């Protein structure tokens, strides 16, 4: 009746991918050419049952809610791909599949010793070959050491950076604010906050 009912498929795809279970990261790709009829429930399902799965949303044509699909992909620690015209489909999907074939670092976390920083995004995405890690932070006093850690080929990895060498930026402040607003809106859609 006008909507795309994807919640049962999403539940089935995320089943068995609980956090803390052994094995590689699961990559779930959802494609749709229509508007989703149960977006809030899908966001809640991703937030609550993502586990070790990564959700990659693909919207085809002009009908998908690209804003909400992007938020769902971020909640699923994946990415959103929008395919506009028919001739874009093959190169766009090939880029996505090439990217997913080359994961480099997974289960990334960022911690600060000797300081306090509010990071965006809060859940770091996995890194794929040739990609940078973009981490935006807000703090009153820039100090301490930032440690980013994760898994590379199943082995623990970390890198520490002295934050006294960092500099302030109005552009970063605006990007951080935009990202935090998007995260709060996603939390509202998923029912995590009113």
N, CA and C atoms as a LAMMPS dump frame, in Angstrom:
ITEM: TIMESTEP
0
ITEM: NUMBER OF ATOMS
582
ITEM: BOX BOUNDS ff ff ff
-5.0000000000000000e+02 5.0000000000000000e+02
-5.0000000000000000e+02 5.0000000000000000e+02
-5.0000000000000000e+02 5.0000000000000000e+02
ITEM: ATOMS id mol type element x y z
1 1 1 N 0.824 -1.2 0
2 1 2 C 0 0 0
3 1 3 C 0.856 1.247 0
4 2 1 N 1.838 1.29 -0.899
5 2 2 C 2.627 2.489 -1.087
6 2 3 C 3.962 2.514 -0.376
7 3 1 N 4.236 1.625 0.575
8 3 2 C 5.501 1.624 1.303
9 3 3 C 6.261 0.339 1.084
10 4 1 N 7.518 0.36 1.444
11 4 2 C 8.352 -0.831 1.34
12 4 3 C 8.53 -1.395 2.74
13 5 1 N 8.022 -2.59 2.978
14 5 2 C 8.051 -3.211 4.303
15 5 3 C 9.339 -4.015 4.458
16 6 1 N 10.358 -3.394 5.078
17 6 2 C 11.664 -4.038 5.168
18 6 3 C 12.021 -4.53 6.574
19 7 1 N 11.197 -4.235 7.57
20 7 2 C 11.543 -4.601 8.938
21 7 3 C 11.734 -6.104 9.118
22 8 1 N 10.843 -6.966 8.6
23 8 2 C 11.083 -8.406 8.769
24 8 3 C 12.396 -8.87 8.126
25 9 1 N 12.726 -8.318 6.966
26 9 2 C 13.985 -8.682 6.305
27 9 3 C 15.181 -8.195 7.111
28 10 1 N 15.079 -6.985 7.676
29 10 2 C 16.164 -6.445 8.498
30 10 3 C 16.385 -7.314 9.729
31 11 1 N 15.299 -7.697 10.398
32 11 2 C 15.416 -8.572 11.577
33 11 3 C 16.106 -9.881 11.219
34 12 1 N 15.714 -10.46 10.097
35 12 2 C 16.311 -11.731 9.673
36 12 3 C 17.799 -11.562 9.363
37 13 1 N 18.165 -10.445 8.747
38 13 2 C 19.563 -10.212 8.377
39 13 3 C 20.442 -9.989 9.6
40 14 1 N 19.919 -9.342 10.641
41 14 2 C 20.716 -9.062 11.832
42 14 3 C 20.759 -10.231 12.803
43 15 1 N 19.858 -11.185 12.652
44 15 2 C 19.799 -12.326 13.57
45 15 3 C 21.1 -13.126 13.527
46 16 1 N 21.592 -13.471 14.699
47 16 2 C 22.806 -14.279 14.798
48 16 3 C 24.092 -13.485 14.739
49 17 1 N 24.011 -12.184 14.703
50 17 2 C 25.214 -11.354 14.627
51 17 3 C 25.476 -10.604 15.916
52 18 1 N 25.216 -11.261 17.04
53 18 2 C 25.345 -10.597 18.331
54 18 3 C 26.762 -10.094 18.554
55 19 1 N 26.861 -8.991 19.283
56 19 2 C 28.166 -8.426 19.636
57 19 3 C 28.915 -9.423 20.503
58 20 1 N 30.207 -9.442 20.352
59 20 2 C 31.042 -10.3 21.177
60 20 3 C 31.205 -11.707 20.635
61 21 1 N 30.46 -12.073 19.593
62 21 2 C 30.629 -13.401 19.026
63 21 3 C 31.852 -13.4 18.125
64 22 1 N 32.493 -14.548 18.033
65 22 2 C 33.675 -14.656 17.189
66 22 3 C 33.28 -14.603 15.721
67 23 1 N 34.256 -14.291 14.912
68 23 2 C 34.028 -14.283 13.482
69 23 3 C 34.176 -12.902 12.902
70 24 1 N 34.17 -12.826 11.598
71 24 2 C 34.349 -11.539 10.932
72 24 3 C 33.118 -10.649 11.088
73 25 1 N 33.3 -9.383 10.789
74 25 2 C 32.198 -8.437 10.778
75 25 3 C 31.238 -8.847 9.669
76 26 1 N 29.956 -8.796 9.973
77 26 2 C 28.931 -9.136 8.981
78 26 3 C 28.535 -7.86 8.249
79 27 1 N 28.453 -7.929 6.94
80 27 2 C 28.087 -6.781 6.129
81 27 3 C 26.716 -7.044 5.513
82 28 1 N 25.743 -6.23 5.891
83 28 2 C 24.37 -6.371 5.429
84 28 3 C 24.062 -5.215 4.491
85 29 1 N 23.65 -5.528 3.274
86 29 2 C 23.328 -4.5 2.287
87 29 3 C 21.825 -4.523 2.038
88 30 1 N 21.172 -3.368 2.25
89 30 2 C 19.747 -3.232 1.973
90 30 3 C 19.561 -2.283 0.807
91 31 1 N 18.806 -2.737 -0.196
92 31 2 C 18.513 -1.918 -1.365
93 31 3 C 17.012 -1.668 -1.419
94 32 1 N 16.631 -0.446 -1.766
95 32 2 C 15.222 -0.138 -1.966
96 32 3 C 15.073 0.958 -3.006
97 33 1 N 13.967 0.895 -3.728
98 33 2 C 13.663 1.953 -4.691
99 33 3 C 12.428 2.728 -4.257
100 34 1 N 11.996 2.532 -3.031
101 34 2 C 10.792 3.205 -2.554
102 34 3 C 10.962 3.767 -1.166
103 35 1 N 9.929 4.416 -0.703
104 35 2 C 9.926 4.969 0.647
105 35 3 C 9.691 3.843 1.643
106 36 1 N 10.409 3.871 2.742
107 36 2 C 10.224 2.865 3.78
108 36 3 C 9.02 3.258 4.625
109 37 1 N 8.171 2.284 4.926
110 37 2 C 6.949 2.613 5.648
111 37 3 C 7.122 2.521 7.161
112 38 1 N 8.208 1.961 7.627
113 38 2 C 8.397 1.772 9.072
114 38 3 C 9.811 2.181 9.469
115 39 1 N 10.163 3.406 9.147
116 39 2 C 11.521 3.897 9.347
117 39 3 C 11.933 3.9 10.815
118 40 1 N 11.051 4.346 11.701
119 40 2 C 11.389 4.416 13.127
120 40 3 C 11.681 3.029 13.682
121 41 1 N 10.871 2.046 13.316
122 41 2 C 11.098 0.685 13.797
123 41 3 C 12.4 0.106 13.25
124 42 1 N 12.723 0.435 11.999
125 42 2 C 13.983 -0.039 11.422
126 42 3 C 15.178 0.568 12.137
127 43 1 N 15.11 1.871 12.44
128 43 2 C 16.193 2.531 13.163
129 43 3 C 16.374 1.898 14.541
130 44 1 N 15.268 1.635 15.214
131 44 2 C 15.336 1.007 16.533
132 44 3 C 15.947 -0.389 16.442
133 45 1 N 15.565 -1.147 15.434
134 45 2 C 16.103 -2.499 15.242
135 45 3 C 17.617 -2.459 15.016
136 46 1 N 18.077 -1.53 14.201
137 46 2 C 19.509 -1.399 13.937
138 46 3 C 20.249 -1.024 15.214
139 47 1 N 19.741 -0.033 15.936
140 47 2 C 20.404 0.411 17.172
141 47 3 C 20.469 -0.689 18.22
142 48 1 N 19.405 -1.45 18.361
143 48 2 C 19.347 -2.44 19.433
144 48 3 C 19.988 -3.769 19.075
145 49 1 N 19.991 -4.137 17.795
146 49 2 C 20.423 -5.486 17.418
147 49 3 C 21.52 -5.527 16.368
148 50 1 N 22.251 -4.42 16.216
149 50 2 C 23.319 -4.369 15.21
150 50 3 C 24.407 -5.389 15.495
151 51 1 N 24.812 -5.504 16.759
152 51 2 C 25.855 -6.46 17.111
153 51 3 C 27.111 -6.256 16.289
154 52 1 N 27.599 -7.326 15.691
155 52 2 C 28.809 -7.228 14.873
156 52 3 C 28.479 -7.034 13.391
157 53 1 N 27.208 -6.799 13.098
158 53 2 C 26.798 -6.53 11.718
159 53 3 C 27.014 -5.062 11.388
160 54 1 N 27.272 -4.797 10.13
161 54 2 C 27.359 -3.441 9.605
162 54 3 C 26.273 -3.322 8.545
163 55 1 N 25.495 -2.245 8.616
164 55 2 C 24.354 -2.083 7.718
165 55 3 C 24.67 -1.01 6.677
166 56 1 N 24.605 -1.403 5.415
167 56 2 C 24.86 -0.517 4.283
168 56 3 C 23.543 -0.35 3.533
169 57 1 N 23.072 0.895 3.476
170 57 2 C 21.794 1.189 2.834
171 57 3 C 22.055 1.7 1.415
172 58 1 N 21.25 1.205 0.467
173 58 2 C 21.341 1.651 -0.919
174 58 3 C 19.947 2.072 -1.357
175 59 1 N 19.802 3.352 -1.727
176 59 2 C 18.541 3.88 -2.227
177 59 3 C 18.646 4.123 -3.712
178 60 1 N 17.675 3.626 -4.473
179 60 2 C 17.708 3.734 -5.921
180 60 3 C 16.57 4.643 -6.385
181 61 1 N 16.875 5.601 -7.261
182 61 2 C 15.862 6.492 -7.801
183 61 3 C 15.642 7.709 -6.929
184 62 1 N 14.497 8.361 -7.115
185 62 2 C 14.214 9.598 -6.4
186 62 3 C 13.28 9.405 -5.213
187 63 1 N 12.726 8.216 -5.024
188 63 2 C 11.72 8.004 -3.977
189 63 3 C 12.274 7.751 -2.571
190 64 1 N 13.448 7.131 -2.374
191 64 2 C 13.877 6.809 -1.013
192 64 3 C 14.111 8.049 -0.153
193 65 1 N 13.872 7.899 1.133
194 65 2 C 14.151 8.949 2.106
195 65 3 C 15.653 8.923 2.372
196 66 1 N 16.408 9.681 1.597
197 66 2 C 17.866 9.62 1.678
198 66 3 C 18.376 10.086 3.034
199 67 1 N 17.715 11.074 3.642
200 67 2 C 18.16 11.56 4.947
201 67 3 C 18.09 10.446 5.981
202 68 1 N 16.946 9.786 6.057
203 68 2 C 16.78 8.748 7.075
204 68 3 C 17.612 7.506 6.748
205 69 1 N 17.757 7.176 5.478
206 69 2 C 18.581 6.025 5.115
207 69 3 C 20.041 6.27 5.483
208 70 1 N 20.5 7.499 5.344
209 70 2 C 21.864 7.852 5.752
210 70 3 C 22.012 7.67 7.265
211 71 1 N 21.003 8.115 8.031
212 71 2 C 21.046 7.959 9.49
213 71 3 C 21.039 6.479 9.882
214 72 1 N 20.252 5.662 9.175
215 72 2 C 20.218 4.223 9.471
216 72 3 C 21.572 3.584 9.191
217 73 1 N 22.195 3.974 8.091
218 73 2 C 23.517 3.434 7.767
219 73 3 C 24.538 3.835 8.831
220 74 1 N 24.49 5.079 9.302
221 74 2 C 25.414 5.514 10.345
222 74 3 C 25.17 4.754 11.642
223 75 1 N 23.894 4.552 11.989
224 75 2 C 23.574 3.77 13.19
225 75 3 C 24.072 2.337 13.048
226 76 1 N 24.079 1.837 11.818
227 76 2 C 24.564 0.485 11.549
228 76 3 C 26.051 0.425 11.282
229 77 1 N 26.749 1.53 11.517
230 77 2 C 28.196 1.641 11.293
231 77 3 C 28.575 1.278 9.86
232 78 1 N 27.671 1.612 8.946
233 78 2 C 27.913 1.382 7.524
234 78 3 C 27.863 2.7 6.776
235 79 1 N 27.518 2.647 5.505
236 79 2 C 27.413 3.851 4.695
237 79 3 C 26.124 3.811 3.892
238 80 1 N 25.766 4.956 3.35
239 80 2 C 24.6 5.076 2.486
240 80 3 C 25.076 5.375 1.072
241 81 1 N 24.491 4.694 0.1
242 81 2 C 24.783 4.929 -1.308
243 81 3 C 23.477 5.279 -1.994
244 82 1 N 23.472 6.402 -2.71
245 82 2 C 22.279 6.781 -3.465
246 82 3 C 22.563 6.617 -4.948
247 83 1 N 21.73 5.843 -5.615
248 83 2 C 21.854 5.624 -7.053
249 83 3 C 20.697 6.352 -7.716
250 84 1 N 21.004 7.423 -8.45
251 84 2 C 19.961 8.234 -9.064
252 84 3 C 19.427 7.634 -10.349
253 85 1 N 20.136 7.792 -11.422
254 85 2 C 19.698 7.324 -12.737
255 85 3 C 20.157 5.895 -12.972
256 86 1 N 19.492 5.2 -13.872
257 86 2 C 19.769 3.792 -14.135
258 86 3 C 21.202 3.489 -14.529
259 87 1 N 21.833 4.386 -15.319
260 87 2 C 23.197 4.116 -15.76
261 87 3 C 24.218 4.317 -14.636
262 88 1 N 23.794 4.885 -13.506
263 88 2 C 24.679 5.04 -12.351
264 88 3 C 24.762 3.758 -11.527
265 89 1 N 23.8 2.87 -11.68
266 89 2 C 23.689 1.703 -10.797
267 89 3 C 24.947 0.839 -10.799
268 90 1 N 25.408 0.445 -11.973
269 90 2 C 26.555 -0.471 -12.016
270 90 3 C 27.82 0.136 -11.418
271 91 1 N 28.248 1.353 -11.81
272 91 2 C 29.474 1.883 -11.211
273 91 3 C 29.337 2.17 -9.707
274 92 1 N 28.161 2.639 -9.261
275 92 2 C 27.952 2.914 -7.835
276 92 3 C 28.03 1.621 -7.021
277 93 1 N 27.352 0.591 -7.493
278 93 2 C 27.353 -0.679 -6.761
279 93 3 C 28.73 -1.337 -6.81
280 94 1 N 29.435 -1.202 -7.921
281 94 2 C 30.773 -1.773 -8.006
282 94 3 C 31.71 -1.104 -7.015
283 95 1 N 31.601 0.229 -6.868
284 95 2 C 32.408 0.948 -5.875
285 95 3 C 32.109 0.444 -4.464
286 96 1 N 30.825 0.257 -4.151
287 96 2 C 30.448 -0.231 -2.827
288 96 3 C 30.994 -1.635 -2.593
289 97 1 N 30.829 -2.519 -3.542
290 97 2 C 31.303 -3.895 -3.378
291 97 3 C 32.826 -3.96 -3.302
292 98 1 N 33.531 -3.14 -4.096
293 98 2 C 34.993 -3.088 -4.022
294 98 3 C 35.434 -2.635 -2.633
295 99 1 N 34.748 -1.646 -2.094
296 99 2 C 35.07 -1.126 -0.756
297 99 3 C 34.858 -2.206 0.298
298 100 1 N 33.716 -2.884 0.237
299 100 2 C 33.391 -3.89 1.251
300 100 3 C 34.314 -5.105 1.196
301 101 1 N 34.982 -5.294 0.067
302 101 2 C 35.897 -6.429 -0.068
303 101 3 C 37.233 -6.187 0.625
304 102 1 N 37.488 -4.926 1.063
305 102 2 C 38.802 -4.59 1.608
306 102 3 C 38.721 -3.922 2.983
307 103 1 N 38.134 -4.601 3.978
308 103 2 C 38.143 -4.004 5.321
309 103 3 C 39.558 -4.012 5.881
310 104 1 N 39.937 -2.927 6.556
311 104 2 C 41.283 -2.814 7.115
312 104 3 C 41.254 -2.885 8.631
313 105 1 N 40.417 -2.057 9.263
314 105 2 C 40.346 -2.011 10.728
315 105 3 C 38.888 -2.021 11.158
316 106 1 N 38.574 -2.837 12.169
317 106 2 C 37.203 -2.95 12.652
318 106 3 C 37.16 -2.692 14.152
319 107 1 N 35.944 -2.516 14.654
320 107 2 C 35.7 -2.309 16.092
321 107 3 C 36.557 -1.18 16.657
322 108 1 N 36.604 -0.06 15.944
323 108 2 C 37.418 1.079 16.367
324 108 3 C 36.79 1.803 17.56
325 109 1 N 37.65 2.231 18.47
326 109 2 C 37.244 3.062 19.599
327 109 3 C 38.256 4.184 19.752
328 110 1 N 37.811 5.29 20.357
329 110 2 C 38.692 6.425 20.623
330 110 3 C 38.557 6.788 22.099
331 111 1 N 39.693 6.909 22.774
332 111 2 C 39.702 7.304 24.184
333 111 3 C 40.735 8.41 24.378
334 112 1 N 40.496 9.235 25.392
335 112 2 C 41.422 10.322 25.698
336 112 3 C 41.914 10.142 27.124
337 113 1 N 43.228 10.183 27.283
338 113 2 C 43.846 10.12 28.609
339 113 3 C 44.355 11.519 28.939
340 114 1 N 43.926 12.045 30.092
341 114 2 C 44.376 13.369 30.502
342 114 3 C 43.547 14.504 29.937
343 115 1 N 42.382 14.21 29.431
344 115 2 C 41.505 15.237 28.882
345 115 3 C 40.105 14.692 28.711
346 116 1 N 39.203 15.546 28.262
347 116 2 C 37.817 15.147 28.066
348 116 3 C 37.332 15.726 26.743
349 117 1 N 36.948 14.858 25.82
350 117 2 C 36.495 15.295 24.497
351 117 3 C 35.185 14.598 24.162
352 118 1 N 34.236 15.361 23.636
353 118 2 C 32.974 14.815 23.143
354 118 3 C 33.162 14.555 21.653
355 119 1 N 33.191 13.277 21.278
356 119 2 C 33.463 12.904 19.892
357 119 3 C 32.191 12.739 19.077
358 120 1 N 32.319 12.998 17.802
359 120 2 C 31.288 12.681 16.82
360 120 3 C 32.015 12.129 15.596
361 121 1 N 31.66 10.983 15.128
362 121 2 C 30.59 10.135 15.616
363 121 3 C 30.984 9.425 16.91
364 122 1 N 29.985 9.035 17.664
365 122 2 C 30.257 8.309 18.911
366 122 3 C 30.628 6.86 18.623
367 123 1 N 29.938 6.247 17.664
368 123 2 C 30.3 4.893 17.215
369 123 3 C 31.138 5.044 15.96
370 124 1 N 32.409 4.677 16.053
371 124 2 C 33.302 4.836 14.904
372 124 3 C 33.008 3.782 13.843
373 125 1 N 33.063 4.183 12.59
374 125 2 C 32.857 3.208 11.513
375 125 3 C 34.11 2.361 11.325
376 126 1 N 33.951 1.242 10.645
377 126 2 C 35.108 0.455 10.263
378 126 3 C 35.857 1.198 9.163
379 127 1 N 37.131 0.891 9.041
380 127 2 C 37.936 1.505 7.983
381 127 3 C 38.163 0.501 6.863
382 128 1 N 38.098 1.006 5.651
383 128 2 C 38.34 0.199 4.462
384 128 3 C 39.55 0.766 3.742
385 129 1 N 40.156 -0.032 2.877
386 129 2 C 41.39 0.357 2.189
387 129 3 C 41.256 1.73 1.54
388 130 1 N 42.245 2.587 1.799
389 130 2 C 42.304 3.9 1.185
390 130 3 C 41.455 4.965 1.843
391 131 1 N 40.81 4.651 2.974
392 131 2 C 39.949 5.627 3.639
393 131 3 C 40.618 6.198 4.879
394 132 1 N 40.354 7.465 5.165
395 132 2 C 40.846 8.048 6.422
396 132 3 C 39.814 7.835 7.535
397 133 1 N 40.263 7.933 8.765
398 133 2 C 39.348 7.98 9.901
399 133 3 C 39.102 9.448 10.204
400 134 1 N 37.85 9.88 10.139
401 134 2 C 37.49 11.265 10.441
402 134 3 C 36.76 11.254 11.775
403 135 1 N 37.373 11.89 12.76
404 135 2 C 36.832 11.934 14.105
405 135 3 C 36.789 13.388 14.537
406 136 1 N 35.609 13.891 14.809
407 136 2 C 35.43 15.284 15.205
408 136 3 C 35.281 15.344 16.718
409 137 1 N 35.905 16.344 17.351
410 137 2 C 35.845 16.443 18.8
411 137 3 C 35.588 17.849 19.278
412 138 1 N 34.95 17.929 20.441
413 138 2 C 34.663 19.224 21.071
414 138 3 C 35.13 19.168 22.517
415 139 1 N 35.896 20.19 22.93
416 139 2 C 36.4 20.25 24.301
417 139 3 C 36.687 21.705 24.665
418 140 1 N 36.693 21.983 25.943
419 140 2 C 37.043 23.338 26.394
420 140 3 C 38.557 23.517 26.445
421 141 1 N 39.272 22.459 26.806
422 141 2 C 40.729 22.523 26.931
423 141 3 C 41.335 21.342 26.176
424 142 1 N 42.053 21.645 25.108
425 142 2 C 42.655 20.605 24.286
426 142 3 C 43.948 20.13 24.925
427 143 1 N 43.88 18.937 25.528
428 143 2 C 45.063 18.375 26.179
429 143 3 C 44.893 16.868 26.276
430 144 1 N 45.99 16.197 26.602
431 144 2 C 45.961 14.751 26.789
432 144 3 C 46.433 14.002 25.562
433 145 1 N 46.163 12.71 25.593
434 145 2 C 46.545 11.832 24.488
435 145 3 C 45.309 11.106 23.966
436 146 1 N 45.164 11.11 22.658
437 146 2 C 44.085 10.405 21.986
438 146 3 C 44.615 9.045 21.535
439 147 1 N 43.92 7.988 21.93
440 147 2 C 44.281 6.65 21.475
441 147 3 C 43.126 6.07 20.676
442 148 1 N 43.415 5.696 19.453
443 148 2 C 42.457 5.004 18.598
444 148 3 C 42.902 3.556 18.562
445 149 1 N 41.978 2.652 18.849
446 149 2 C 42.325 1.233 18.839
447 149 3 C 41.243 0.447 18.12
448 150 1 N 41.594 -0.739 17.693
449 150 2 C 40.658 -1.604 16.984
450 150 3 C 41.32 -2.918 16.648
451 151 1 N 40.749 -3.603 15.687
452 151 2 C 41.277 -4.887 15.239
453 151 3 C 41.717 -4.787 13.784
454 152 1 N 42.915 -5.296 13.516
455 152 2 C 43.41 -5.432 12.151
456 152 3 C 43.765 -6.898 11.969
457 153 1 N 43.102 -7.55 11.02
458 153 2 C 43.288 -8.992 10.803
459 153 3 C 43.102 -9.772 12.096
460 154 1 N 42.136 -9.365 12.916
461 154 2 C 41.833 -10.076 14.155
462 154 3 C 42.79 -9.808 15.296
463 155 1 N 43.807 -8.959 15.081
464 155 2 C 44.774 -8.639 16.135
465 155 3 C 44.535 -7.228 16.638
466 156 1 N 44.713 -7.031 17.931
467 156 2 C 44.528 -5.73 18.564
468 156 3 C 45.567 -4.751 18.037
469 157 1 N 45.128 -3.515 17.716
470 157 2 C 45.986 -2.462 17.19
471 157 3 C 45.611 -1.16 17.883
472 158 1 N 46.601 -0.273 18.104
473 158 2 C 46.289 1.057 18.641
474 158 3 C 47.335 2.062 18.173
475 159 1 N 46.919 3.313 18.154
476 159 2 C 47.787 4.427 17.785
477 159 3 C 47.455 5.581 18.72
478 160 1 N 48.488 6.211 19.292
479 160 2 C 48.29 7.314 20.23
480 160 3 C 48.844 8.6 19.638
481 161 1 N 48.09 9.69 19.848
482 161 2 C 48.462 11.004 19.324
483 161 3 C 48.438 12.001 20.475
484 162 1 N 49.47 12.854 20.543
485 162 2 C 49.534 13.918 21.545
486 162 3 C 48.634 15.066 21.088
487 163 1 N 47.602 15.372 21.868
488 163 2 C 46.641 16.401 21.474
489 163 3 C 47.157 17.825 21.62
490 164 1 N 48.275 18.019 22.313
491 164 2 C 48.814 19.38 22.431
492 164 3 C 49.297 19.898 21.086
493 165 1 N 49.509 19.002 20.124
494 165 2 C 49.935 19.413 18.788
495 165 3 C 48.767 19.754 17.871
496 166 1 N 47.535 19.529 18.346
497 166 2 C 46.347 19.818 17.527
498 166 3 C 46.02 21.306 17.574
499 167 1 N 45.237 21.772 16.609
500 167 2 C 44.839 23.173 16.59
501 167 3 C 43.323 23.271 16.471
502 168 1 N 42.787 24.399 16.921
503 168 2 C 41.351 24.636 16.846
504 168 3 C 40.955 25.005 15.426
505 169 1 N 39.666 24.793 15.127
506 169 2 C 39.157 25.143 13.805
507 169 3 C 37.666 25.412 13.89
508 170 1 N 37.247 26.568 13.38
509 170 2 C 35.819 26.867 13.329
510 170 3 C 35.088 25.897 12.404
511 171 1 N 35.764 25.452 11.346
512 171 2 C 35.154 24.506 10.414
513 171 3 C 34.877 23.187 11.124
514 172 1 N 35.839 22.701 11.908
515 172 2 C 35.648 21.449 12.641
516 172 3 C 34.496 21.599 13.63
517 173 1 N 34.412 22.779 14.281
518 173 2 C 33.329 23.015 15.239
519 173 3 C 31.968 22.888 14.554
520 174 1 N 31.831 23.442 13.362
521 174 2 C 30.562 23.363 12.635
522 174 3 C 30.276 21.933 12.174
523 175 1 N 31.301 21.236 11.717
524 175 2 C 31.114 19.843 11.312
525 175 3 C 30.715 18.975 12.504
526 176 1 N 31.361 19.21 13.657
527 176 2 C 31.021 18.463 14.877
528 176 3 C 29.557 18.701 15.24
529 177 1 N 29.128 19.97 15.223
530 177 2 C 27.755 20.306 15.597
531 177 3 C 26.752 19.646 14.648
532 178 1 N 27.034 19.686 13.375
533 178 2 C 26.152 19.067 12.392
534 178 3 C 26.046 17.565 12.631
535 179 1 N 27.174 16.93 12.898
536 179 2 C 27.195 15.481 13.126
537 179 3 C 26.452 15.109 14.406
538 180 1 N 26.65 15.89 15.483
539 180 2 C 25.96 15.604 16.751
540 180 3 C 24.459 15.783 16.601
541 181 1 N 24.024 16.819 15.866
542 181 2 C 22.604 17.015 15.632
543 181 3 C 22.022 15.812 14.894
544 182 1 N 22.731 15.33 13.89
545 182 2 C 22.272 14.161 13.139
546 182 3 C 22.171 12.941 14.052
547 183 1 N 23.134 12.767 14.962
548 183 2 C 23.086 11.636 15.881
549 183 3 C 21.909 11.749 16.842
550 184 1 N 21.637 12.94 17.342
551 184 2 C 20.503 13.147 18.243
552 184 3 C 19.19 12.865 17.509
553 185 1 N 19.08 13.333 16.268
554 185 2 C 17.874 13.058 15.485
555 185 3 C 17.707 11.556 15.251
556 186 1 N 18.809 10.848 14.998
557 186 2 C 18.738 9.401 14.819
558 186 3 C 18.301 8.719 16.115
559 187 1 N 18.789 9.202 17.254
560 187 2 C 18.374 8.641 18.54
561 187 3 C 16.887 8.878 18.786
562 188 1 N 16.383 10.017 18.349
563 188 2 C 14.96 10.306 18.482
564 188 3 C 14.146 9.36 17.599
565 189 1 N 14.594 9.16 16.348
566 189 2 C 13.885 8.264 15.435
567 189 3 C 13.865 6.842 15.952
568 190 1 N 14.955 6.424 16.611
569 190 2 C 15.036 5.024 17.063
570 190 3 C 14.36 4.809 18.41
571 191 1 N 13.866 5.883 19.03
572 191 2 C 13.192 5.743 20.312
573 191 3 C 14.124 5.745 21.498
574 192 1 N 15.429 6 21.272
575 192 2 C 16.381 6.049 22.392
576 192 3 C 16.172 7.277 23.257
577 193 1 N 15.586 8.325 22.673
578 193 2 C 15.283 9.535 23.438
579 193 3 C 14.023 10.155 22.885
580 194 1 N 13.335 10.956 23.7
581 194 2 C 12.107 11.61 23.241
582 194 3 C 12.432 13.033 22.811
